[in-house]
Amino acid sequence: MPSDENKPAPEAQTPVKPPAPADGGDSLEAPTGPSVPLPDPGASNTPPPKKGGLRGLPIFKNLWLIVFILVVLSAGGVVYVAIQSAKPTTTVSQAGSLTDQQLASLKGNTTLVGDAKQTLDVQSNSIFEGAVLLRSDLSVAGSLKVGSGISIPSITVGGNGSFGQIGISGGLNVAGDTALQGNLTVQKNITVNGTASFANLSVSTLGVTTLQLRGDINLNQHINASGGVPGRSLGTAIGGGGTASVSGSDTAGTVNISTGGSPPAGCFITVSFAHAFSGTPHVVISPTNSNAAGLDYYVNRSSSNFSVCTTNVPTASTNYVFDYIVIN
């Protein structure tokens, strides 16, 4: 719009005289004097704006509000950048797929993938048709399942281990304590160099070089004494042409005596142990026929043998039978 300053001034209006009265009376004349211009009906009555320059524009009235908003936005941007800088940087690489040509080039070749500082992450299941060699440690986060046998030269279990069935072809060396909750079956020999403690031991055949029992012995079946047959030597009480024999072992057995002619009082037989005792054992003899019961018999004993003797003169050509038990 053109400025009001350049708008042409309104022309002076000629005063209009009032019409003469209709009755022919004297007409009224306007008083003489300076003429007063009448307002132009088409002209605007709004006064012209004051001259104040650019400061009078509305945008400068909100200038401080705009500056405050800009300062708040700048501070928010600085805080956001600081938070993003504090977060650890994670680089995610999109996994690519191997082409048929790349897979074919891996056959029959030793291919290095990455280095020790990188991690190969295989998201899908993997099947290896051939052998797999690991030159360093193997860490399994989940369970390890082996479909067939597993061969390990050396295994160390730091925590608890659970095995359904384990077979050991070589030696088994256990440095610490071993607790067996179930039955223990040993097909061959078992050798214990130290002390063995059993709450309940059931074996078909137990071979022990030295057995030390700190409690009572409860036997539900018989005691079968076995071992080497002792040796024998005849004494003077056997008489001329008399004989004697021993059946059994060092622990228990039978002495069978048949006197000859004119037997004197003395010892019939000396039984030599197959294995000498560490000390002088306890020897108990008992007559098993009436002839032996009629003798005044006694025993001479040592760590290596014992002798069956009589204080009265035995009868010639007579059979005397004794059983014996030897306990150290």
ChimeraX attribute file (.defattr): number of C-alpha atoms within 10 A of each C-alpha:
attribute: neighborCount
match mode: 1-to-1
recipient: residues
	/A:1	3
	/A:2	6
	/A:3	7
	/A:4	11
	/A:5	8
	/A:6	7
	/A:7	8
	/A:8	7
	/A:9	8
	/A:10	11
	/A:11	8
	/A:12	12
	/A:13	12
	/A:14	10
	/A:15	11
	/A:16	7
	/A:17	9
	/A:18	10
	/A:19	8
	/A:20	12
	/A:21	10
	/A:22	7
	/A:23	6
	/A:24	7
	/A:25	8
	/A:26	8
	/A:27	11
	/A:28	11
	/A:29	9
	/A:30	10
	/A:31	7
	/A:32	6
	/A:33	6
	/A:34	6
	/A:35	11
	/A:36	10
	/A:37	12
	/A:38	10
	/A:39	11
	/A:40	12
	/A:41	7
	/A:42	7
	/A:43	8
	/A:44	8
	/A:45	9
	/A:46	6
	/A:47	7
	/A:48	10
	/A:49	7
	/A:50	7
	/A:51	7
	/A:52	8
	/A:53	7
	/A:54	9
	/A:55	9
	/A:56	11
	/A:57	9
	/A:58	9
	/A:59	10
	/A:60	12
	/A:61	10
	/A:62	9
	/A:63	10
	/A:64	10
	/A:65	10
	/A:66	11
	/A:67	10
	/A:68	11
	/A:69	10
	/A:70	12
	/A:71	11
	/A:72	10
	/A:73	10
	/A:74	11
	/A:75	10
	/A:76	12
	/A:77	11
	/A:78	10
	/A:79	11
	/A:80	10
	/A:81	10
	/A:82	11
	/A:83	9
	/A:84	10
	/A:85	10
	/A:86	8
	/A:87	8
	/A:88	7
	/A:89	8
	/A:90	6
	/A:91	6
	/A:92	6
	/A:93	6
	/A:94	6
	/A:95	9
	/A:96	6
	/A:97	7
	/A:98	9
	/A:99	9
	/A:100	8
	/A:101	8
	/A:102	10
	/A:103	9
	/A:104	11
	/A:105	12
	/A:106	11
	/A:107	9
	/A:108	7
	/A:109	8
	/A:110	8
	/A:111	9
	/A:112	7
	/A:113	9
	/A:114	9
	/A:115	8
	/A:116	6
	/A:117	5
	/A:118	8
	/A:119	9
	/A:120	8
	/A:121	7
	/A:122	8
	/A:123	7
	/A:124	6
	/A:125	5
	/A:126	7
	/A:127	6
	/A:128	6
	/A:129	6
	/A:130	6
	/A:131	5
	/A:132	7
	/A:133	6
	/A:134	6
	/A:135	6
	/A:136	6
	/A:137	6
	/A:138	7
	/A:139	6
	/A:140	7
	/A:141	6
	/A:142	6
	/A:143	6
	/A:144	7
	/A:145	6
	/A:146	7
	/A:147	6
	/A:148	5
	/A:149	8
	/A:150	8
	/A:151	7
	/A:152	6
	/A:153	4
	/A:154	5
	/A:155	7
	/A:156	5
	/A:157	6
	/A:158	6
	/A:159	5
	/A:160	5
	/A:161	6
	/A:162	6
	/A:163	5
	/A:164	4
	/A:165	5
	/A:166	9
	/A:167	7
	/A:168	7
	/A:169	6
	/A:170	6
	/A:171	6
	/A:172	7
	/A:173	6
	/A:174	7
	/A:175	6
	/A:176	6
	/A:177	5
	/A:178	7
	/A:179	6
	/A:180	6
	/A:181	6
	/A:182	6
	/A:183	8
	/A:184	10
	/A:185	8
	/A:186	8
	/A:187	6
	/A:188	6
	/A:189	9
	/A:190	10
	/A:191	8
	/A:192	8
	/A:193	6
	/A:194	6
	/A:195	6
	/A:196	8
	/A:197	8
	/A:198	6
	/A:199	4
	/A:200	5
	/A:201	9
	/A:202	10
	/A:203	9
	/A:204	4
	/A:205	7
	/A:206	10
	/A:207	10
	/A:208	10
	/A:209	5
	/A:210	6
	/A:211	8
	/A:212	8
	/A:213	8
	/A:214	6
	/A:215	6
	/A:216	6
	/A:217	7
	/A:218	6
	/A:219	7
	/A:220	6
	/A:221	6
	/A:222	6
	/A:223	7
	/A:224	8
	/A:225	12
	/A:226	12
	/A:227	13
	/A:228	12
	/A:229	18
	/A:230	19
	/A:231	16
	/A:232	18
	/A:233	13
	/A:234	18
	/A:235	18
	/A:236	15
	/A:237	26
	/A:238	29
	/A:239	22
	/A:240	15
	/A:241	12
	/A:242	22
	/A:243	19
	/A:244	20
	/A:245	16
	/A:246	19
	/A:247	14
	/A:248	18
	/A:249	21
	/A:250	26
	/A:251	20
	/A:252	19
	/A:253	19
	/A:254	19
	/A:255	23
	/A:256	17
	/A:257	23
	/A:258	19
	/A:259	23
	/A:260	19
	/A:261	14
	/A:262	17
	/A:263	21
	/A:264	20
	/A:265	19
	/A:266	20
	/A:267	20
	/A:268	29
	/A:269	24
	/A:270	23
	/A:271	21
	/A:272	20
	/A:273	21
	/A:274	15
	/A:275	15
	/A:276	14
	/A:277	16
	/A:278	9
	/A:279	10
	/A:280	16
	/A:281	19
	/A:282	13
	/A:283	19
	/A:284	14
	/A:285	19
	/A:286	15
	/A:287	18
	/A:288	15
	/A:289	12
	/A:290	11
	/A:291	14
	/A:292	19
	/A:293	14
	/A:294	12
	/A:295	17
	/A:296	13
	/A:297	20
	/A:298	16
	/A:299	14
	/A:300	12
	/A:301	17
	/A:302	16
	/A:303	16
	/A:304	17
	/A:305	22
	/A:306	21
	/A:307	21
	/A:308	22
	/A:309	22
	/A:310	18
	/A:311	14
	/A:312	14
	/A:313	14
	/A:314	26
	/A:315	21
	/A:316	18
	/A:317	19
	/A:318	16
	/A:319	19
	/A:320	23
	/A:321	20
	/A:322	20
	/A:323	17
	/A:324	18
	/A:325	18
	/A:326	18
	/A:327	12
	/A:328	11
